[in-house]
Amino acid sequence: MAKIKGAVVVNTERCKGCALCIEACPSDVLGMSKEVNTKGYNFVYMQNEDACIGCASCGYVCPDACISVYKVKI
């Protein structure tokens, strides 16, 4: 059975830093950036890229639809 590796792409300009995606992630992949976007919000980024399983839980809970999840068979 092929393993799946996921990749999360965050639209940092739309992200308002609510952190719902961080709480929803079962693999502890996402973290809050210390940088801010042009609106002054801290945004989410992939802090642990190798742990992503591509489940898309983060994308489902994002109220602003700023997360895209891609899956790759390895």
C-alpha positions as CSV (number, residue, x, y, z in Angstrom):
1,M,0.0,0.0,0.0
2,A,1.4,3.4,-1.0
3,K,2.1,6.0,1.7
4,I,0.5,9.4,1.3
5,K,2.4,12.6,2.0
6,G,0.5,15.8,2.3
7,A,1.3,19.4,1.7
8,V,-0.6,22.4,3.1
9,V,-0.6,25.7,1.2
10,V,-1.9,28.7,3.2
11,N,-3.0,31.9,1.6
12,T,-1.2,34.1,4.1
13,E,-2.9,37.3,3.1
14,R,-6.4,35.8,3.8
15,C,-5.4,34.1,7.1
16,K,-6.5,35.9,10.2
17,G,-4.7,33.6,12.6
18,C,-7.7,32.1,14.3
19,A,-5.7,28.9,14.9
20,L,-8.7,26.5,14.3
21,C,-6.6,24.6,11.8
22,I,-3.8,24.1,14.3
23,E,-6.2,22.6,16.8
24,A,-7.8,20.4,14.1
25,C,-4.5,18.9,12.8
26,P,-4.0,15.4,14.2
27,S,-0.4,15.3,13.2
28,D,0.8,18.6,14.8
29,V,1.9,19.9,11.4
30,L,0.8,23.6,11.6
31,G,2.1,26.4,13.7
32,M,1.6,30.2,14.1
33,S,4.1,32.4,12.4
34,K,5.8,35.2,14.3
35,E,5.5,37.3,11.1
36,V,2.4,39.2,10.2
37,N,0.6,39.7,6.9
38,T,-0.4,43.1,5.4
39,K,-3.5,43.2,7.6
40,G,-1.4,42.8,10.7
41,Y,-2.4,39.2,11.5
42,N,-0.1,36.4,12.4
43,F,-0.7,33.6,9.9
44,V,-0.4,29.8,10.0
45,Y,2.4,27.9,8.3
46,M,3.7,24.3,8.0
47,Q,6.2,23.9,10.9
48,N,6.5,20.2,10.7
49,E,6.2,19.3,7.0
50,D,7.3,15.7,7.2
51,A,4.4,14.8,9.6
52,C,1.6,15.9,7.2
53,I,-0.6,12.9,6.2
54,G,-2.9,15.0,3.9
55,C,-6.1,14.4,5.9
56,A,-7.3,18.0,5.1
57,S,-8.8,18.5,8.6
58,C,-7.2,21.9,8.6
59,G,-8.8,22.9,5.4
60,Y,-12.3,21.7,6.5
61,V,-12.3,23.9,9.6
62,C,-10.8,27.0,8.1
63,P,-13.6,29.7,8.2
64,D,-11.9,31.8,5.5
65,A,-11.0,29.0,3.0
66,C,-7.4,30.0,2.9
67,I,-6.0,26.4,3.2
68,S,-5.4,24.0,0.3
69,V,-4.2,20.5,0.9
70,Y,-2.4,18.4,-1.6
71,K,-1.7,14.6,-1.4
72,V,1.2,12.9,-3.1
73,K,1.8,9.1,-3.1
74,I,5.3,8.2,-2.1
